[in-house]
Amino acid sequence: MDDGFSRAEERLGRADGWSTRLDAIERTTADIKEILRDIKPKIDDLSSFAKYRAPELADKTDLLKMQAELKAGINARATRRQTIFDIFWVIGLITPAVMLGSRFGH
């Protein structure tokens, strides 16, 4: 009889252990469900953005076109070397004109 009693206590001890584990699992499950409830509106917002707003944003072809236009604009600008050359060219034309003007003016 003593042996049966110890077995019953052992079974109750295991049942208490399982009860504690089940309680922890239920709390964890409740936490997960709460997190999922909080995430759902955010996912809906992202989905709506992707569906309605994202098509208005630039796609890859638009970006490539813009890049080509920027490169063409940059290439159309004069380089520093070209600018310096142009300044000296203008000075080279103005100097003789001023000298000739002063010579004929006297």
Secondary structure, 3 states (H helix, E strand, C coil): CHHHHHHHHHHHHHHHHHHHHHHHHHHHHHHHHHHHHHHHHHHHHHHHHHHHHHHHCCCHHHHHHHHHHHHHHHHHCCCHHHHHHHHHHHHHHHHHHHHHHHHHHC
